[in-house]
Amino acid sequence: MRRDRLRRCAGALLAVLFVCTAAPAGAAVKQVARGTAAAPAAHTAPQTAAAAVIRWQPYPGAVRYAVRILRVQGGETTVLAEMNRVYTTGLHLPQGAYAPLESAVWSVQPLDYHGAPLDAWSAPQPVPVGLHEPDAPVLTAQFDEMAYAPLYPVYSWIPRAGDRQHEVAVYRRTGGDDVYLHTLEAGEYDVYDDMPFTTPGQYVYRVRSVTAEGRPHSDWSAEGTFRVVAPTPVAALGDSITHGGGAITLPPSYLLYDWESYCTVPVKNLGHSGDTTADMLARFERDVLPFAPRVLIIMGGVNDYRSGIYGAESVRNLTALREKCRAHDIIPVFLTAPPIRPALMAARMDIMAPPADWWEHRDYINSWIMQQAYSIDIATVLSDANGELEAAYTTDGLHPDLMGKKYIGETVDAYLRAHFAYAAGEAARRAYRARHTGE
């Protein structure tokens, strides 16, 4: 269920350079002085001249972007370059490529899956010069804007021109030291961390490009940070639809396609892309209990029924989750398993075709869910007249995009406020303290 490699979106036309914050958790033994880039690799890249970096916000529904670099002189505009397969929310412009940059401007246009424009070209913006951007990837994760850091972070960045491989070094910050945790091998734009961050504290990560042999090929990026806090009164357990991301290329490190972004009650994201209900059940003690939620939102089953797992088996797993919640004084709130659109899945993603009777198993799961003490039907609104995921709500046939995620988040928000006002209020207070005091 993770959106592997058609990558990174961008759009809505406002260039802002910023230093990103994000990071991971865990345990390990290597002490690194704060502010250094020391970590896994034995070689360090030379400090080279900075590039100009242009950035924009992701545009709803954009799978990729077209970018123009132009020069305006004497009332005439010359197109220096046009790129129409940009899968990030920004670009590095190498020094010398479009010199002098002082007279260069740029414009971006969001494109759909087929490369058709979703909007007009943005108003030209000056290429930022003289800001001394490091010769390194530029981080894009929006962890600092989330109510809580996700349990399974996804790190994302704008690569330098031509860089295809990267490594991400992750640390836990303790006092004046950064304790090295692990290094992730990454592709061009992002990487999913499969380590759950359950220990409270601040985490740090840095990214750099590497050669095919693993040698450093750029400087380390600025550090990204995120903080893990516990307890979290409301949490959400699920698969990639809970984890986040959408329109094929935008990862869960952005807010746009995370349904939790549209729920005003702060919700800890315990989603893990690709999970079946059996996977969710297996990680309950490890991933849920450290956060001691009062209310647990549970949405799963789509990866079961689309892969041939019988609805009865899914219901057994969901029943076991319910009993685990009860044993730990957690109130489970079940969301119906959303529909899929098999034709789009086959046409646009490398996803195996579901069995012909997938809808019977989905309906079996959802019938059980709607008989529970606390349940929310989100599947009906997301379905078309044939019971498939509404075409307007999805790019890949499997994951709801903006309208679908917004509907889920707002529906969960209204339900929590109507049925669990105390927990909702406690969640808001806890998230506020975490954001403003670090507690």
C-alpha positions as CSV (number, residue, x, y, z in Angstrom):
1,M,0.0,0.0,0.0
2,R,2.9,2.4,0.0
3,R,3.2,4.7,-2.9
4,D,6.5,3.5,-4.3
5,R,8.2,5.5,-6.7
6,L,6.5,7.8,-9.1
7,R,7.4,10.4,-6.7
8,R,6.9,13.6,-5.1
9,C,4.3,16.1,-5.8
10,A,4.1,19.8,-5.6
11,G,1.9,22.6,-6.7
12,A,0.0,25.5,-5.4
13,L,2.5,28.0,-6.3
14,L,4.2,29.7,-3.5
15,A,7.9,29.5,-3.2
16,V,9.2,29.4,0.3
17,L,12.6,28.1,1.5
18,F,12.4,26.6,4.9
19,V,14.4,24.3,7.2
20,C,12.4,21.2,7.9
21,T,12.0,19.4,11.2
22,A,11.4,15.7,11.7
23,A,13.1,12.6,13.3
24,P,13.0,9.0,14.8
25,A,13.2,6.9,17.9
26,G,14.8,4.0,19.5
27,A,17.9,2.8,21.2
28,A,21.5,2.4,20.3
29,V,24.9,3.2,21.5
30,K,26.9,5.6,19.3
31,Q,27.2,9.1,20.8
32,V,27.5,11.9,18.3
33,A,28.2,15.5,19.3
34,R,25.2,17.7,18.5
35,G,25.5,19.5,15.2
36,T,27.9,17.1,13.6
37,A,27.0,14.9,10.7
38,A,28.9,11.9,12.0
39,A,27.1,8.6,11.6
40,P,27.2,5.6,9.4
41,A,29.4,6.4,6.4
42,A,33.2,6.4,6.6
43,H,33.7,9.0,3.9
44,T,32.6,12.6,3.9
45,A,31.8,14.6,0.8
46,P,33.6,17.9,0.1
47,Q,31.8,21.1,1.0
48,T,30.9,22.4,-2.4
49,A,29.1,25.5,-3.7
50,A,25.4,25.9,-2.9
51,A,22.6,25.6,-5.4
52,A,19.5,27.8,-5.6
53,V,16.4,25.9,-4.4
54,I,12.8,26.6,-5.5
55,R,9.9,25.3,-3.5
56,W,6.1,25.1,-3.7
57,Q,3.2,23.6,-1.8
58,P,1.6,20.3,-3.0
59,Y,-1.4,20.7,-5.3
60,P,-4.4,18.5,-4.6
61,G,-4.5,15.7,-7.2
62,A,-1.1,16.4,-8.7
63,V,0.9,13.4,-9.6
64,R,3.8,15.4,-11.0
65,Y,4.7,19.0,-12.0
66,A,6.0,20.9,-14.9
67,V,8.6,23.6,-14.1
68,R,9.8,26.4,-16.3
69,I,13.0,28.5,-15.7
70,L,12.8,31.7,-17.6
71,R,14.9,34.9,-18.1
72,V,13.3,38.3,-18.3
73,Q,15.5,41.0,-19.9
74,G,14.6,44.1,-21.7
75,G,10.9,43.2,-21.8
76,E,11.6,39.9,-23.4
77,T,11.1,36.5,-21.8
78,T,13.3,33.5,-22.8
79,V,12.5,29.9,-21.7
80,L,15.8,28.5,-20.4
81,A,14.5,25.1,-19.4
82,E,11.2,23.3,-19.1
83,M,10.9,20.0,-17.1
84,N,7.6,18.2,-17.0
85,R,8.4,15.2,-14.8
86,V,9.1,16.7,-11.4
87,Y,7.8,14.5,-8.6
88,T,8.9,16.6,-5.7
89,T,7.7,19.9,-4.2
90,G,10.8,21.7,-5.3
91,L,14.0,21.7,-7.4
92,H,17.7,22.3,-6.9
93,L,19.0,24.5,-9.6
94,P,22.8,23.9,-9.9
95,Q,25.1,26.9,-9.9
96,G,26.0,27.9,-13.4
97,A,23.2,26.1,-15.1
98,Y,21.1,29.2,-15.6
99,A,23.6,31.9,-14.8
100,P,23.1,34.7,-14.0
101,L,20.4,33.6,-11.6
102,E,19.7,37.2,-10.6
103,S,17.6,37.6,-13.8
104,A,16.0,34.2,-13.7
105,V,12.4,33.4,-12.7
106,W,10.5,30.2,-12.3
107,S,6.9,29.0,-12.7
108,V,5.2,25.6,-11.8
109,Q,2.1,23.8,-13.1
110,P,0.5,20.8,-11.5
111,L,-0.2,17.8,-13.8
112,D,-2.4,14.8,-13.4
113,Y,-1.6,11.1,-13.9
114,H,-1.7,11.5,-17.7
115,G,0.3,14.8,-17.7
116,A,-2.7,17.0,-18.3
117,P,-2.6,20.4,-16.5
118,L,-4.7,20.7,-13.4
119,D,-4.3,24.5,-13.2
120,A,-2.6,27.3,-15.0
121,W,1.1,28.1,-14.7
122,S,1.8,29.9,-11.5
123,A,2.9,33.6,-11.5
124,P,6.6,33.8,-12.2
125,Q,8.7,34.0,-9.0
126,P,12.4,35.2,-8.8
127,V,14.9,32.4,-8.4
128,P,16.2,32.9,-4.8
129,V,19.9,33.8,-4.9
130,G,22.4,34.5,-2.1
131,L,20.7,32.4,0.5
132,H,23.6,29.9,0.7
133,E,21.6,26.7,0.4
134,P,23.7,23.7,1.4
135,D,24.9,21.3,-1.3
136,A,22.6,18.7,0.1
137,P,19.0,17.4,-0.1
138,V,16.4,19.8,1.3
139,L,13.9,18.2,3.8
140,T,10.2,18.4,3.1
141,A,8.5,16.4,5.9
142,Q,5.8,18.4,7.8
143,F,6.1,16.6,11.2
144,D,6.3,20.0,13.0
145,E,2.8,20.8,11.7
146,M,1.2,17.5,12.9
147,A,-0.5,17.1,16.2
148,Y,1.7,14.1,16.9
149,A,4.6,12.6,15.1
150,P,3.5,9.4,13.3
151,L,4.6,6.1,14.8
152,Y,6.2,5.1,11.5
153,P,7.8,8.3,10.0
154,V,8.3,8.7,6.3
155,Y,11.3,11.0,5.5
156,S,11.1,13.1,2.3
157,W,13.3,15.6,0.6
158,I,14.1,17.5,-2.6
159,P,17.2,15.8,-4.1
160,R,20.1,17.6,-5.8
161,A,19.9,17.6,-9.6
162,G,20.8,14.1,-10.8
163,D,21.0,12.4,-7.5
164,R,19.1,9.1,-7.3
165,Q,20.2,7.3,-4.2
166,H,20.4,8.5,-0.6
167,E,20.9,7.5,3.0
168,V,19.0,8.7,6.0
169,A,20.7,8.7,9.4
170,V,18.5,8.7,12.5
171,Y,19.3,9.7,16.1
172,R,17.7,10.2,19.4
173,R,18.7,13.4,21.1
174,T,19.6,13.1,24.8
175,G,20.9,16.1,26.5
176,G,23.9,17.3,24.5
177,D,24.3,14.2,22.5
178,D,22.7,12.6,19.5
179,V,22.5,8.8,20.0
180,Y,22.8,7.0,16.7
181,L,19.9,4.6,16.0
182,H,20.0,3.4,12.4
183,T,20.6,4.3,8.8
184,L,18.1,3.8,6.0
185,E,19.0,3.2,2.4
186,A,16.7,5.3,0.2
187,G,15.9,6.1,-3.4
188,E,15.4,9.5,-5.0
189,Y,12.8,11.3,-2.9
190,D,11.7,9.5,0.3
191,V,11.9,6.4,2.5
192,Y,9.5,4.7,4.9
193,D,11.0,3.9,8.4
194,D,9.8,0.5,9.6
195,M,11.0,1.2,13.1
196,P,8.1,2.2,15.5
197,F,9.0,5.2,17.6
198,T,7.4,4.5,21.0
199,T,10.0,5.9,23.4
200,P,9.2,9.6,24.4
201,G,11.8,12.1,23.4
202,Q,13.2,14.1,20.5
203,Y,14.5,12.5,17.4
204,V,16.8,13.8,14.7
205,Y,17.5,12.7,11.1
206,R,19.7,13.9,8.3
207,V,19.8,12.9,4.6
208,R,22.6,12.9,2.0
209,S,23.0,11.5,-1.5
210,V,25.3,8.5,-2.1
211,T,26.8,6.8,-5.1
212,A,25.8,3.4,-6.3
213,E,28.6,2.0,-4.2
214,G,27.3,3.8,-1.1
215,R,30.0,6.6,-0.9
216,P,28.8,10.0,0.1
217,H,28.0,12.2,-2.8
218,S,26.7,15.3,-1.1
219,D,26.8,17.1,2.2
220,W,24.4,16.2,5.0
221,S,21.1,18.0,4.9
222,A,20.0,20.3,7.7
223,E,18.6,18.2,10.5
224,G,15.0,17.3,10.7
225,T,13.4,16.7,14.1
226,F,10.3,15.3,15.7
227,R,9.1,14.6,19.2
228,V,7.4,11.5,20.6
229,V,5.1,12.1,23.5
230,A,2.9,9.7,25.6
231,P,0.2,9.2,26.6
232,T,-2.0,10.2,23.7
233,P,-5.7,10.0,24.6
234,V,-6.8,9.2,21.0
235,A,-4.9,7.1,18.5
236,A,-5.6,5.5,15.1
237,L,-4.5,1.9,14.2
238,G,-4.6,1.0,10.5
239,D,-2.9,0.5,7.1
240,S,-1.8,3.1,4.5
241,I,-5.1,4.8,4.5
242,T,-4.4,5.8,8.1
243,H,-0.7,6.2,7.5
244,G,-1.3,8.8,4.9
245,G,-0.2,9.9,1.4
246,G,-2.1,10.1,-1.9
247,A,-2.2,10.8,-5.6
248,I,0.4,8.0,-6.0
249,T,3.4,10.2,-5.4
250,L,2.9,12.3,-2.3
251,P,4.1,10.5,0.8
252,P,2.7,10.4,4.3
253,S,5.3,13.0,5.4
254,Y,2.9,15.7,4.1
255,L,-0.3,16.8,5.7
256,L,-2.4,17.0,2.5
257,Y,-3.6,13.3,2.3
258,D,-3.5,12.4,6.0
259,W,-7.0,12.1,7.3
260,E,-5.8,13.1,10.8
261,S,-5.1,16.6,9.4
262,Y,-8.8,17.1,9.0
263,C,-9.7,15.9,12.5
264,T,-9.6,18.8,14.9
265,V,-9.3,16.3,17.8
266,P,-5.6,15.4,17.9
267,V,-5.1,11.8,16.9
268,K,-1.8,9.8,17.2
269,N,-1.2,8.1,13.8
270,L,-0.3,4.4,14.4
271,G,-0.9,3.5,10.7
272,H,1.5,1.2,8.9
273,S,1.4,1.0,5.1
274,G,0.6,-2.5,3.8
275,D,-0.9,-3.9,7.0
276,T,-3.6,-6.6,7.0
277,T,-5.9,-7.0,10.1
278,A,-3.5,-9.8,11.2
279,D,-0.6,-7.4,11.1
280,M,-2.5,-4.8,13.1
281,L,-3.4,-7.5,15.7
282,A,0.2,-8.7,15.9
283,R,1.6,-5.2,16.7
284,F,-1.0,-4.2,19.2
285,E,1.1,-4.6,22.3
286,R,4.2,-3.1,20.8
287,D,2.6,-0.1,19.0
288,V,-0.6,0.8,20.8
289,L,0.0,0.2,24.5
290,P,3.0,2.5,24.9
291,F,0.6,5.4,24.1
292,A,-2.1,4.3,26.5
293,P,-5.0,5.7,24.4
294,R,-8.5,6.1,25.9
295,V,-10.0,5.7,22.5
296,L,-8.5,3.7,19.6
297,I,-9.8,4.3,16.0
298,I,-9.4,1.0,14.1
299,M,-9.7,0.9,10.3
300,G,-8.5,-2.1,8.4
301,G,-9.5,-4.9,6.1
302,V,-8.9,-3.4,2.6
303,N,-5.6,-5.3,2.3
304,D,-7.3,-8.4,3.5
305,Y,-10.2,-8.6,1.0
306,R,-8.2,-7.3,-2.0
307,S,-5.6,-10.0,-1.5
308,G,-8.0,-13.0,-1.1
309,I,-8.3,-13.2,2.7
310,Y,-11.7,-14.3,3.7
311,G,-13.9,-11.8,5.5
312,A,-14.5,-14.3,8.3
313,E,-10.7,-14.3,9.0
314,S,-10.6,-10.5,9.0
315,V,-13.5,-10.4,11.5
316,R,-11.7,-12.9,13.8
317,N,-8.7,-10.5,13.8
318,L,-10.9,-7.5,14.4
319,T,-12.7,-9.3,17.2
320,A,-9.4,-10.1,18.8
321,L,-8.4,-6.5,18.6
322,R,-11.6,-5.5,20.3
323,E,-10.9,-7.9,23.2
324,K,-7.4,-6.6,23.6
325,C,-8.7,-3.1,23.8
326,R,-11.2,-4.1,26.4
327,A,-8.5,-5.9,28.5
328,H,-6.6,-2.6,28.6
329,D,-9.5,-0.3,29.2
330,I,-9.3,1.2,25.7
331,I,-12.5,2.0,23.8
332,P,-12.3,0.7,20.2
333,V,-14.1,2.7,17.5
334,F,-14.2,0.7,14.2
335,L,-14.4,2.4,10.8
336,T,-15.8,0.4,7.9
337,A,-13.3,-0.9,5.4
338,P,-13.3,1.5,2.4
339,P,-14.0,0.3,-1.2
340,I,-11.5,-0.1,-4.0
341,R,-11.6,0.6,-7.8
342,P,-9.9,-2.5,-9.4
343,A,-9.7,-1.1,-12.9
344,L,-7.6,1.9,-11.7
345,M,-5.5,-0.3,-9.5
346,A,-4.6,-2.5,-12.5
347,A,-4.0,0.4,-14.9
348,R,-2.0,2.7,-12.7
349,M,-0.3,0.7,-10.0
350,D,1.7,-2.5,-9.7
351,I,-1.0,-4.0,-7.6
352,M,-2.3,-7.5,-8.0
353,A,-5.9,-7.8,-9.1
354,P,-8.4,-8.6,-6.3
355,P,-10.5,-11.7,-6.4
356,A,-13.8,-11.4,-8.3
357,D,-15.8,-11.7,-5.1
358,W,-13.8,-9.0,-3.1
359,W,-16.9,-7.0,-2.4
360,E,-18.6,-10.0,-0.6
361,H,-15.7,-10.1,1.9
362,R,-15.7,-6.3,2.3
363,D,-19.4,-6.4,3.0
364,Y,-19.0,-9.2,5.5
365,I,-16.3,-7.2,7.4
366,N,-18.4,-4.0,7.3
367,S,-21.6,-5.8,8.5
368,W,-19.7,-6.9,11.6
369,I,-18.2,-3.5,12.1
370,M,-21.6,-1.8,12.1
371,Q,-22.8,-4.1,14.8
372,Q,-20.2,-2.9,17.3
373,A,-20.9,-0.6,20.2
374,Y,-18.8,2.2,18.5
375,S,-18.6,2.3,14.7
376,I,-18.5,4.8,11.9
377,D,-19.6,4.0,8.3
378,I,-17.2,5.8,6.0
379,A,-17.4,3.3,3.2
380,T,-20.9,4.3,1.9
381,V,-20.1,7.9,1.1
382,L,-16.8,6.8,-0.6
383,S,-18.6,4.3,-2.8
384,D,-20.2,4.9,-6.2
385,A,-23.4,3.2,-7.4
386,N,-21.6,0.0,-8.1
387,G,-20.0,-0.2,-4.7
388,E,-16.5,0.7,-5.9
389,L,-14.4,3.6,-4.7
390,E,-15.7,6.7,-6.4
391,A,-13.4,7.7,-9.3
392,A,-13.3,11.3,-8.3
393,Y,-11.9,10.3,-4.9
394,T,-8.8,8.4,-6.0
395,T,-5.9,8.4,-8.4
396,D,-4.7,4.8,-8.0
397,G,-8.0,3.0,-7.2
398,L,-6.9,2.0,-3.7
399,H,-6.2,5.1,-1.7
400,P,-8.6,7.9,-1.2
401,D,-7.2,11.3,-2.1
402,L,-8.1,14.8,-0.7
403,M,-11.9,14.6,-0.8
404,G,-11.9,11.1,0.7
405,K,-9.3,11.8,3.4
406,K,-11.0,15.1,4.3
407,Y,-14.4,13.3,4.6
408,I,-12.9,10.6,6.9
409,G,-11.1,13.1,9.1
410,E,-14.2,15.3,9.5
411,T,-16.5,12.4,10.1
412,V,-14.2,11.0,12.8
413,D,-13.9,14.4,14.4
414,A,-17.7,14.8,14.7
415,Y,-18.1,11.3,16.1
416,L,-15.4,11.8,18.7
417,R,-16.8,15.1,19.9
418,A,-20.3,13.6,20.0
419,H,-19.4,10.4,21.9
420,F,-16.1,11.1,23.7
421,A,-16.1,14.8,24.6
422,Y,-13.8,14.3,27.6
423,A,-11.2,12.3,25.6
424,A,-11.4,14.8,22.8
425,G,-10.7,17.7,25.2
426,E,-7.9,15.8,26.9
427,A,-6.3,15.0,23.6
428,A,-6.4,18.7,22.6
429,R,-4.8,19.7,25.9
430,R,-2.2,17.0,25.7
431,A,-1.2,18.0,22.2
432,Y,-1.0,21.7,23.1
433,R,1.3,20.9,26.0
434,A,3.5,18.7,23.8
435,R,3.7,21.4,21.1
436,H,4.4,24.3,23.4
437,T,6.4,22.8,26.3
438,G,7.8,19.5,24.9
439,E,6.2,17.5,27.7
